[in-house]
Amino acid sequence: MVLNYIDKHGSIKRAEVMDLCHLDRNQAYRMLVRMKEAGQIKQIGEHKGAVYERI
């Protein structure tokens, strides 16, 4: 779902991952970390302003 969202919109924020996947803050963070480690996405920016894009 996250990758499909990025394909349609260009990027995604952690809050959007929380809404899209019905996850809490920590679960969304861990999902994004796993996706970064797997080489699926990259993080642009830091902290509250961070967005994630496909590699």
N, CA, C and O atoms as CSV, one atom per row, in Angstrom:
chain,resi,resn,atom,element,x,y,z
A,1,MET,N,N,0.821,-1.195,0.000
A,1,MET,CA,C,0.000,0.000,0.000
A,1,MET,C,C,0.865,1.259,0.000
A,1,MET,O,O,0.565,2.229,-0.695
A,2,VAL,N,N,1.922,1.232,0.774
A,2,VAL,CA,C,2.788,2.405,0.881
A,2,VAL,C,C,3.459,2.692,-0.461
A,2,VAL,O,O,3.503,3.842,-0.899
A,3,LEU,N,N,3.974,1.670,-1.102
A,3,LEU,CA,C,4.641,1.883,-2.396
A,3,LEU,C,C,3.653,2.346,-3.457
A,3,LEU,O,O,4.000,3.183,-4.290
A,4,ASN,N,N,2.443,1.826,-3.446
A,4,ASN,CA,C,1.425,2.284,-4.387
A,4,ASN,C,C,1.097,3.754,-4.161
A,4,ASN,O,O,0.924,4.510,-5.117
A,5,TYR,N,N,1.011,4.160,-2.889
A,5,TYR,CA,C,0.740,5.551,-2.553
A,5,TYR,C,C,1.865,6.446,-3.074
A,5,TYR,O,O,1.610,7.503,-3.652
A,6,ILE,N,N,3.108,6.016,-2.864
A,6,ILE,CA,C,4.245,6.802,-3.341
A,6,ILE,C,C,4.221,6.907,-4.862
A,6,ILE,O,O,4.513,7.968,-5.413
A,7,ASP,N,N,3.875,5.821,-5.541
A,7,ASP,CA,C,3.801,5.848,-7.005
A,7,ASP,C,C,2.772,6.870,-7.483
A,7,ASP,O,O,2.998,7.556,-8.480
A,8,LYS,N,N,1.659,6.974,-6.788
A,8,LYS,CA,C,0.595,7.907,-7.194
A,8,LYS,C,C,0.905,9.349,-6.812
A,8,LYS,O,O,0.619,10.268,-7.580
A,9,HIS,N,N,1.492,9.559,-5.624
A,9,HIS,CA,C,1.636,10.904,-5.079
A,9,HIS,C,C,3.078,11.413,-5.035
A,9,HIS,O,O,3.307,12.587,-4.745
A,10,GLY,N,N,4.031,10.559,-5.312
A,10,GLY,CA,C,5.421,10.973,-5.346
A,10,GLY,C,C,6.175,10.786,-4.035
A,10,GLY,O,O,7.378,10.523,-4.046
A,11,SER,N,N,5.487,10.919,-2.913
A,11,SER,CA,C,6.129,10.741,-1.608
A,11,SER,C,C,5.050,10.478,-0.560
A,11,SER,O,O,3.855,10.589,-0.832
A,12,ILE,N,N,5.505,10.125,0.650
A,12,ILE,CA,C,4.576,9.860,1.737
A,12,ILE,C,C,5.229,10.305,3.043
A,12,ILE,O,O,6.450,10.234,3.188
A,13,LYS,N,N,4.423,10.759,3.979
A,13,LYS,CA,C,4.880,11.120,5.315
A,13,LYS,C,C,4.469,10.026,6.284
A,13,LYS,O,O,3.588,9.218,5.991
A,14,ARG,N,N,5.117,10.009,7.442
A,14,ARG,CA,C,4.785,8.979,8.432
A,14,ARG,C,C,3.309,9.066,8.847
A,14,ARG,O,O,2.662,8.035,9.032
A,15,ALA,N,N,2.783,10.260,8.992
A,15,ALA,CA,C,1.370,10.412,9.380
A,15,ALA,C,C,0.449,9.799,8.335
A,15,ALA,O,O,-0.593,9.240,8.678
A,16,GLU,N,N,0.823,9.898,7.071
A,16,GLU,CA,C,0.010,9.303,6.010
A,16,GLU,C,C,0.103,7.781,6.058
A,16,GLU,O,O,-0.879,7.093,5.779
A,17,VAL,N,N,1.270,7.251,6.409
A,17,VAL,CA,C,1.420,5.801,6.584
A,17,VAL,C,C,0.515,5.336,7.732
A,17,VAL,O,O,-0.136,4.295,7.634
A,18,MET,N,N,0.479,6.110,8.811
A,18,MET,CA,C,-0.367,5.769,9.955
A,18,MET,C,C,-1.832,5.678,9.536
A,18,MET,O,O,-2.521,4.723,9.897
A,19,ASP,N,N,-2.311,6.660,8.780
A,19,ASP,CA,C,-3.701,6.664,8.326
A,19,ASP,C,C,-3.974,5.550,7.324
A,19,ASP,O,O,-4.970,4.835,7.433
A,20,LEU,N,N,-3.095,5.411,6.358
A,20,LEU,CA,C,-3.279,4.446,5.280
A,20,LEU,C,C,-3.300,3.009,5.791
A,20,LEU,O,O,-4.120,2.200,5.357
A,21,CYS,N,N,-2.394,2.698,6.715
A,21,CYS,CA,C,-2.221,1.318,7.179
A,21,CYS,C,C,-2.827,1.064,8.557
A,21,CYS,O,O,-2.730,-0.044,9.084
A,22,HIS,N,N,-3.449,2.086,9.140
A,22,HIS,CA,C,-4.069,1.957,10.472
A,22,HIS,C,C,-3.043,1.499,11.509
A,22,HIS,O,O,-3.268,0.541,12.248
A,23,LEU,N,N,-1.913,2.208,11.543
A,23,LEU,CA,C,-0.826,1.887,12.467
A,23,LEU,C,C,-0.646,3.027,13.460
A,23,LEU,O,O,-1.030,4.165,13.190
A,24,ASP,N,N,-0.058,2.711,14.612
A,24,ASP,CA,C,0.296,3.792,15.523
A,24,ASP,C,C,1.645,4.362,15.097
A,24,ASP,O,O,2.280,3.860,14.169
A,25,ARG,N,N,2.066,5.404,15.780
A,25,ARG,CA,C,3.284,6.131,15.424
A,25,ARG,C,C,4.516,5.232,15.354
A,25,ARG,O,O,5.280,5.293,14.391
A,26,ASN,N,N,4.705,4.398,16.375
A,26,ASN,CA,C,5.882,3.521,16.421
A,26,ASN,C,C,5.845,2.442,15.350
A,26,ASN,O,O,6.874,2.127,14.751
A,27,GLN,N,N,4.675,1.875,15.103
A,27,GLN,CA,C,4.550,0.842,14.070
A,27,GLN,C,C,4.871,1.419,12.696
A,27,GLN,O,O,5.562,0.783,11.899
A,28,ALA,N,N,4.373,2.622,12.417
A,28,ALA,CA,C,4.641,3.263,11.132
A,28,ALA,C,C,6.137,3.551,10.987
A,28,ALA,O,O,6.713,3.351,9.917
A,29,TYR,N,N,6.754,4.017,12.061
A,29,TYR,CA,C,8.193,4.291,12.043
A,29,TYR,C,C,8.979,3.017,11.730
A,29,TYR,O,O,9.868,3.023,10.877
A,30,ARG,N,N,8.649,1.933,12.419
A,30,ARG,CA,C,9.368,0.669,12.197
A,30,ARG,C,C,9.166,0.156,10.772
A,30,ARG,O,O,10.097,-0.375,10.167
A,31,MET,N,N,7.963,0.310,10.237
A,31,MET,CA,C,7.701,-0.120,8.864
A,31,MET,C,C,8.569,0.669,7.891
A,31,MET,O,O,9.162,0.094,6.978
A,32,LEU,N,N,8.643,1.966,8.080
A,32,LEU,CA,C,9.444,2.799,7.190
A,32,LEU,C,C,10.928,2.473,7.315
A,32,LEU,O,O,11.641,2.470,6.312
A,33,VAL,N,N,11.402,2.199,8.517
A,33,VAL,CA,C,12.803,1.807,8.708
A,33,VAL,C,C,13.092,0.510,7.968
A,33,VAL,O,O,14.111,0.400,7.287
A,34,ARG,N,N,12.208,-0.469,8.093
A,34,ARG,CA,C,12.402,-1.754,7.386
A,34,ARG,C,C,12.430,-1.538,5.873
A,34,ARG,O,O,13.242,-2.143,5.173
A,35,MET,N,N,11.546,-0.678,5.371
A,35,MET,CA,C,11.498,-0.415,3.935
A,35,MET,C,C,12.766,0.306,3.474
A,35,MET,O,O,13.255,0.048,2.374
A,36,LYS,N,N,13.306,1.209,4.303
A,36,LYS,CA,C,14.573,1.875,3.971
A,36,LYS,C,C,15.703,0.860,3.935
A,36,LYS,O,O,16.508,0.861,3.003
A,37,GLU,N,N,15.773,-0.006,4.941
A,37,GLU,CA,C,16.832,-1.011,5.007
A,37,GLU,C,C,16.754,-1.998,3.844
A,37,GLU,O,O,17.779,-2.517,3.402
A,38,ALA,N,N,15.553,-2.258,3.353
A,38,ALA,CA,C,15.363,-3.170,2.226
A,38,ALA,C,C,15.657,-2.496,0.883
A,38,ALA,O,O,15.638,-3.150,-0.159
A,39,GLY,N,N,15.927,-1.190,0.911
A,39,GLY,CA,C,16.248,-0.484,-0.321
A,39,GLY,C,C,15.044,-0.125,-1.163
A,39,GLY,O,O,15.182,0.125,-2.360
A,40,GLN,N,N,13.865,-0.095,-0.563
A,40,GLN,CA,C,12.652,0.229,-1.309
A,40,GLN,C,C,12.377,1.719,-1.343
A,40,GLN,O,O,11.847,2.228,-2.330
A,41,ILE,N,N,12.731,2.425,-0.276
A,41,ILE,CA,C,12.441,3.847,-0.178
A,41,ILE,C,C,13.663,4.581,0.381
A,41,ILE,O,O,14.577,3.964,0.927
A,42,LYS,N,N,13.658,5.900,0.233
A,42,LYS,CA,C,14.692,6.734,0.846
A,42,LYS,C,C,14.002,7.865,1.600
A,42,LYS,O,O,12.905,8.294,1.245
A,43,GLN,N,N,14.667,8.331,2.640
A,43,GLN,CA,C,14.132,9.401,3.466
A,43,GLN,C,C,14.700,10.725,3.003
A,43,GLN,O,O,15.905,10.863,2.791
A,44,ILE,N,N,13.812,11.703,2.848
A,44,ILE,CA,C,14.199,13.062,2.486
A,44,ILE,C,C,13.841,13.955,3.667
A,44,ILE,O,O,12.674,14.037,4.049
A,45,GLY,N,N,14.812,14.609,4.236
A,45,GLY,CA,C,14.570,15.465,5.391
A,45,GLY,C,C,14.655,14.681,6.682
A,45,GLY,O,O,14.927,13.480,6.690
A,46,GLU,N,N,14.411,15.396,7.786
A,46,GLU,CA,C,14.505,14.769,9.098
A,46,GLU,C,C,13.333,15.176,9.966
A,46,GLU,O,O,12.631,16.149,9.690
A,47,HIS,N,N,13.145,14.419,11.003
A,47,HIS,CA,C,12.147,14.677,12.046
A,47,HIS,C,C,10.752,14.854,11.452
A,47,HIS,O,O,10.333,14.075,10.595
A,48,LYS,N,N,10.046,15.861,11.903
A,48,LYS,CA,C,8.650,16.034,11.520
A,48,LYS,C,C,8.466,16.327,10.029
A,48,LYS,O,O,7.415,16.027,9.463
A,49,GLY,N,N,9.483,16.911,9.395
A,49,GLY,CA,C,9.374,17.263,7.983
A,49,GLY,C,C,9.801,16.158,7.033
A,49,GLY,O,O,9.821,16.373,5.821
A,50,ALA,N,N,10.140,15.000,7.536
A,50,ALA,CA,C,10.640,13.928,6.677
A,50,ALA,C,C,9.554,13.383,5.758
A,50,ALA,O,O,8.404,13.206,6.161
A,51,VAL,N,N,9.939,13.125,4.530
A,51,VAL,CA,C,9.072,12.441,3.580
A,51,VAL,C,C,9.871,11.275,3.007
A,51,VAL,O,O,11.100,11.252,3.081
A,52,TYR,N,N,9.172,10.331,2.448
A,52,TYR,CA,C,9.792,9.115,1.924
A,52,TYR,C,C,9.417,8.961,0.463
A,52,TYR,O,O,8.257,9.115,0.083
A,53,GLU,N,N,10.429,8.651,-0.358
A,53,GLU,CA,C,10.250,8.456,-1.789
A,53,GLU,C,C,10.829,7.111,-2.193
A,53,GLU,O,O,11.655,6.529,-1.490
A,54,ARG,N,N,10.376,6.636,-3.336
A,54,ARG,CA,C,10.953,5.406,-3.891
A,54,ARG,C,C,12.367,5.665,-4.335
A,54,ARG,O,O,12.714,6.777,-4.735
A,55,ILE,N,N,13.179,4.639,-4.264
A,55,ILE,CA,C,14.559,4.733,-4.767
A,55,ILE,C,C,14.544,4.451,-6.258
A,55,ILE,O,O,15.594,4.474,-6.901
